[in-house]
Amino acid sequence: MDKEKPSIEVVVNYFKANIPGCGITDAEIDDLKQLYPKVSYKDLSRVFHKALNQHAMQPVSYMTRQLRIFRPVADPFNTQINQQTAYGKKIEKGTDWDAKKNEADYTRVLERQSYDQIHGAGAFDRKKRQDCEELRQKFVELEKEAEKEKQPTQVAGYDAWPDEDKAWYDDLVQGAMDLIDEDEKKREKRARA
């Protein structure tokens, strides 16, 4: 027999008390309320402790995602709880990039309107142009400094090495050449035999 599940309010309050700064929204709670009657105490307890141990910053959302993975006994294909894996086939949810762009445009327009209300019409555009010009000017100054400090670098080749390094390198090269000569002599002997 399954134990009685605690109410959602108790779970939420426990998360708020034990995970400082965690974010729990009403939308997350509503999603959990849809799943809550369909999951067992065992699954709920497992997911609850996982969220708590991992200090999930959105524990209710984490629980909801994890509970959607478990399949309840009454619905073996998990069609009611998890449409992404209905009937064993993963259904990809595409990202609506137009919607994302519209959201970004919307926030940008709100920002522009609020700035223009305070500083006058067109102030936001002037501020953006001024910021861009300041940034461009910094890059121009950086390029000028780089040109001033630019000096030809001297390549330290074989002639610039000290005598000890030259002797070491010559021995190394000579040893390699000796090995190559020995290999060639062995090949010639094999070819003659």
C-alpha positions in Angstrom: 0.0 0.0 0.0 1.3 3.4 -1.0 2.0 5.9 1.8 0.0 9.1 1.7 1.7 11.8 -0.3 2.3 15.2 1.4 0.5 18.2 -0.1 2.3 20.3 -2.7 2.4 23.3 -0.4 4.4 21.2 2.2 6.9 20.1 -0.6 7.3 23.7 -1.8 7.8 25.1 1.7 10.4 22.4 2.5 12.3 23.3 -0.7 12.2 27.0 0.1 13.5 26.3 3.6 16.3 24.0 2.6 17.5 25.4 -0.7 18.3 29.1 -0.2 17.5 31.2 -3.3 15.6 28.5 -5.1 13.1 29.8 -7.7 9.5 28.4 -7.6 6.9 29.9 -9.8 3.1 29.4 -9.9 3.4 27.9 -13.4 5.8 25.2 -12.1 3.4 24.4 -9.2 0.5 24.2 -11.7 2.4 21.7 -13.8 3.2 19.6 -10.8 -0.5 19.7 -9.7 -1.4 18.0 -13.0 1.1 15.2 -12.4 0.6 14.9 -8.7 -2.4 12.6 -8.6 -0.9 10.2 -11.2 2.4 9.4 -9.6 3.2 7.1 -6.7 4.6 8.0 -3.4 7.8 6.0 -4.2 8.4 8.0 -7.4 7.6 11.3 -5.7 9.9 10.5 -2.8 12.8 9.5 -5.1 12.5 12.7 -7.3 12.0 14.9 -4.2 15.2 13.7 -2.6 17.1 13.9 -5.9 16.1 17.6 -6.2 17.0 18.2 -2.6 20.4 16.5 -2.8 21.4 18.2 -6.0 20.3 21.6 -4.6 18.2 22.3 -7.7 17.6 26.0 -8.1 14.2 25.2 -9.6 13.3 22.1 -7.6 9.6 22.0 -8.6 10.4 22.2 -12.3 13.1 19.5 -11.8 10.6 17.2 -10.1 8.1 17.7 -12.8 10.6 16.9 -15.6 11.8 13.8 -13.7 8.2 12.6 -12.9 7.3 12.8 -16.6 9.9 10.2 -17.3 8.4 7.6 -15.0 5.6 5.6 -16.4 2.5 5.1 -14.2 1.0 1.6 -14.0 -2.4 2.8 -15.4 -0.8 4.3 -18.5 2.0 2.0 -19.7 2.6 4.1 -22.8 2.8 7.2 -20.7 0.5 9.2 -23.1 -1.2 11.3 -20.5 1.9 12.4 -18.6 4.6 12.5 -21.2 3.8 13.3 -24.8 7.5 13.5 -25.8 8.0 9.8 -25.4 4.4 8.6 -26.3 4.3 5.0 -27.5 8.1 4.7 -27.1 8.9 7.2 -29.9 10.7 10.3 -28.9 8.9 13.3 -30.4 11.3 16.2 -30.9 10.0 19.6 -30.0 11.4 22.2 -32.3 12.4 25.7 -31.2 10.3 28.5 -32.6 13.1 30.9 -33.4 10.7 33.5 -34.7 9.0 33.6 -31.3 12.4 33.9 -29.6 13.3 36.8 -31.9 10.0 38.4 -31.2 10.6 38.2 -27.5 14.0 39.8 -27.8 12.6 42.5 -30.0 9.8 43.1 -27.6 12.2 43.6 -24.6 14.4 45.8 -26.8 11.4 48.0 -27.8 10.3 48.3 -24.1 13.9 49.3 -23.1 14.0 51.9 -25.9 10.6 53.3 -25.0 11.4 53.6 -21.3 14.7 55.3 -22.0 13.2 57.6 -24.6 10.4 58.6 -22.1 12.9 59.7 -19.6 15.6 61.3 -21.8 13.6 62.5 -24.8 12.7 61.1 -28.3 15.6 59.4 -30.1 17.9 59.4 -26.9 18.2 55.6 -26.9 19.5 55.6 -30.5 21.9 58.4 -29.8 23.2 56.6 -26.7 23.7 53.4 -28.7 25.6 55.3 -31.4 27.8 57.0 -28.8 28.6 53.7 -27.1 29.5 52.2 -30.5 31.7 55.1 -31.4 33.5 55.0 -28.0 34.2 51.3 -28.5 35.4 51.9 -32.1 37.7 54.6 -30.8 39.2 52.3 -28.2 40.0 49.8 -31.0 41.6 52.5 -33.1 43.8 53.5 -30.2 44.7 49.8 -29.6 45.8 49.5 -33.2 47.8 52.6 -33.1 49.6 51.4 -29.9 50.3 48.1 -31.5 51.8 49.8 -34.6 54.1 52.0 -32.3 55.3 49.0 -30.3 55.8 46.8 -33.3 59.4 45.9 -33.8 61.0 43.4 -36.1 61.7 40.2 -34.2 65.1 38.7 -34.8 65.1 35.1 -35.7 67.6 33.2 -33.7 68.9 30.8 -36.3 71.8 28.4 -36.4 74.3 31.2 -36.8 73.1 33.0 -33.6 73.5 29.8 -31.5 76.4 29.4 -29.0 79.1 26.9 -30.0 77.9 24.3 -27.5 74.4 24.2 -29.0 75.9 24.1 -32.5 78.1 21.1 -31.5 75.1 19.3 -29.9 72.9 19.8 -32.9 75.7 18.7 -35.3 76.2 15.5 -33.3 72.5 14.9 -33.4 72.2 15.4 -37.1 75.4 13.3 -37.7 74.0 10.5 -35.7 70.7 10.5 -37.7 72.7 10.6 -40.9 74.8 7.6 -39.8 71.6 5.6 -39.0 70.3 6.4 -42.5 73.6 5.4 -44.1 73.6 2.1 -42.2 70.0 1.4 -43.3 70.9 2.1 -47.0 73.9 -0.3 -46.7 71.7 -3.1 -45.2 69.2 -2.6 -48.1 71.9 -2.9 -50.7 73.2 -6.1 -49.1 69.7 -7.6 -49.1 69.2 -6.6 -52.7 72.5 -8.3 -53.7 71.8 -11.5 -51.8 
